[in-house]
Amino acid sequence: MSPRHICVVTGSRAEYGLMSLLLKRLQEDPDIRLSIVATGMHLSSEFGLTASEIEADGLPITERVEMLQEGDSASAVTKAIGIGTIGFAETFERLRPDLCLVLGDRFEILAAAQAAMVARIPIAHIHGGETSEGAIDESIRHAVTKMSQLHFVAAAPYRQRVIQLGEHPDRVFHVGSLGVDVIYALDLMNAEAIEQDLGLDMERPIFVVTYHPATLGDTPPEVAVAKLFAALDEFPDAQCVITKSNADAGGKRINNEIDRYATGKGDRVYVSTSLGQLRYLSLLKHATAVIGNSSSGIIEAPVFEVPTVNIGDRQRGRLRAGSVIDCIEDRHAIRAAIDRAISRDFRLSLRGLETPYGKPGAPDAIAEILRSTDLKTLGMKSFYDLRQ
């Protein structure tokens, strides 16, 4: 019997970072033939050509699907989805996988899921059922859920939400967050190694900052991020490590503002297109606070008992640990939230913090289900109605 052919699609540094451990599990499994398709930001020099990080981890890339367009308007993103759908249609026709595995809610994943659905390739979806009400990711995530046959969710309430969307409970698995496993699996860098690698002074406060466009918001992204920078300026002793924004509509404008902000700041501001998984998580462990609107502040930072200042609506609706402080996109509100986050009392209150995203074990659980599920049962879906 030939190995089961699983095709994994990845389009961003963040989503690959979550899946990296799972991909290695699948690669090592003699009953699975793994194909990796890289797309989106992985193939763009503007976003760090992070496909090289996949290959550096010993994971060969089977196919590349170019789809990003010039500019960061809504029109450019829409065109990228269309071009990506065509590219994935051709890729899936060549590869003919038994199953397509995707994670999350980005527009690159929507393109891949559409092509797989029409090609009648079963889809397994990771991190469904979550909400992020300030971004179009919210709609994409639920759309991909409805295209998928298997679901791997990070928390019990998310499992219930996927079932509420009409998915059969027998196909919805609560496995926890892959990000938790990655943290425990990596041999993270100590403070001295980080200091030497990034040129930081580990005796000073360190803010890890990531800000993405709130694609359903009314405030122009360059205006919103300017309010964040104004608040950061009120903490002149802190070193700010800023990772650049993603390829969503408005992301390039944010990145232009990041470069402008860093000019003349010397060693107070360090900007990176992509720190890589090991450096980013190591830095997160030693950070004074995580600031911005990235999901890493919601999912990964609490594992380290590091405070998060979550700005605006992009992550509104996600389950939160007690380490997350929400604030509006306003200079004074951000300043007040940072003051609270770095206070001794708040940091002491996080000792023994529990995260809602589970404990290690997700990669093994997902790999076992992918290996053992009878794919012949994943054809026609029936809508599962909740009991009245």
C-alpha positions, 0 to 999 in steps of 0.5 A: 500500500502506497504512503498517503500523500499529504500536501501542506500549503504555507504562505507566511513566516508565522503560520509556518512557524506554528506548523514546523514541528508537525511538518517534521513529524509528517516527514518522518512518518513512513506511511505519509508522503509529504509535499510542501507548497510555499506561496505568498510572503515566503517567495517575496524578498520584501518579506524576507524570502522566508522559503529559505527558512523552510529549506534550512529546517530540512524540509524540501519545498515541492512547489512554489506558487507566486501570487503577491501583487505590487501594492497593498490595496484591497484590489491587489489582495483580491487579484492575488487571491485570483492568481493564487487560485489559478496557481494552486489549481495547476499545482494540485493537478500535477501533485494529485495529493490525497489530502490538503492541509492548511492552517489559519485564515490568510488570503493565500490559504483561501486561494489554496482551499478554493482550488482543493475544494473544486478538485475534490481534494479533502481539506484538513484545517488547523485553527478553525473556530477562532475569531478576529473581528477586526480583520477579513481573516475572520470571514476567510477562516470560517469560509475555509472551515466550510470547505474542509472535512477535518478540523483541528482546533486549539480550544474547546470553545473553538470546537463548539463553534466549528460544530455550530457552523454545521461540521460533524463533531466526529470530524472536529478535534480539540488538539491545542495550539501547535505554537505551544509545542514549538516553544517546548521543543526548541532549545531557546537562546539565553539572554547572552546569546540574544544580546550578542546576536541582535546587539541588544542590552539585556539589562534594559527593558525590551519591547517586542512590537508587531503591528498588522493592518486591521483590515476591517477598521476605518483608521488608515494603517499609517495613522494607527501605527503612528499612535503606537509609535508616539506611545513608544516614544514615552519609554525612552529607556526601552529597546523596541524590536519591531518585526515588520507587517504582513502582506495584508492590505495596508501592510506596506504602508505600515512597513514604510512607517516602521522604517521612517520611525527607526531612522535616527533612533540608533540602538533604541529601535531594531527592525527585522523583516523576519527574525526566524522562529528560534530568535523570535521565540527566544526574544519573546521569552526574555521580553519585558512586554509584547506590544501590537496586534499579532496573535503571537501576543495572544497565544505564545507570549502567555506561555512565557508569562510575558505581558501583552499589550493588545491594541485595537480590534484585530484580535478581538474575540480570541480567547485570552490569558490574564497576561493580555491587556487590551486597549484602543488605538490611542496614544494615551491608552497605549501608554497606560496599558504599557505602564500597567504591563511593565509594572512589578505587581502585574508581572508578579501576578502572572506567575503560574499563569494558565493559557487557554490554548492547551499543553504540548501534544498537538503535532502527534495528535494531528499526525495520528489522525491524518494517518489513520482517517479513512479518506473515503469517508470524507467525500460528501458532507452533510450539514450537522444541525444542532439539537434544539 
